């Protein structure tokens, strides 16, 4: 009888674990920006950056995204737009001063989300999600890394991939 109770407990525990909500965040830095005017704090993407934005859209083509977010800068919006268009969603703007607040967490719970940021905000956003200081600012020339964070219940897993 104890074996039967143990088996029923194990089956019930497995069923509870499989029903945990899973949220996945893909975080990237904007594509290459126009650096011809050093004083321009809100430049557009350069021609290489526009190509990379299209490449990101191809990269995410086989990934089911529920939402696409970007900071309110030309370069992040231009990086996010091709992917958002391919997914049939609007780019939503997030505030870099209140990243991963309660409203954002609620809005993205159980979803798969792309977030386009900057060399300093992307790792900071990941660290907020993980609730630990795991990642430092990105190199200013790093436009090809994608941070992937998956949350399932209390478990949080992160990784960085380089996409040529």
Secondary structure, DSSP 4 states (H G I P E B T S, - for coil): -HHHHHHHHHHHHHHHHHTS-EEEEEEEE--PBP-SSTT-SSPPB-HHHHHHHHHHHHHGGGS--SEEEE-SSHHHHHHHHHHHHHHT-PEEE--TTSTT-HHHHHHHTT-EEEEEE-TTHHHHHHHHHHTS---PPPPTT--SEEEEEEEETTEEEEEEEE--
